[in-house]
Amino acid sequence: MGLILLVEDEPGAVALMRRYMENSSMEHKLAVFEKAAEALFYAVKNKVDLFILDIQLLDYRGTELARQLRS
């Protein structure tokens, strides 16, 4: 089972992604976070297979979060 980490602060976008994933044929777990710091903490403790990041978060830039996740 794959682990997908979604970092998104717009409820509509989260709902759309959840719906898409529910209709997907792949087996996965979707972990959703609104705040970059919480997502980063979770990613350090878990093996994430796919990151989906909002570029413009309220508390952080998604591009900076991507850099931190890579290191």
Secondary structure, 3 states (H helix, E strand, C coil): CEEEEEECCCHHHHHHHHHHHHCCCCCEEEEEECCHHHHHHHHHHCCCCEEEECCECCCCEHHHHHHHHHC
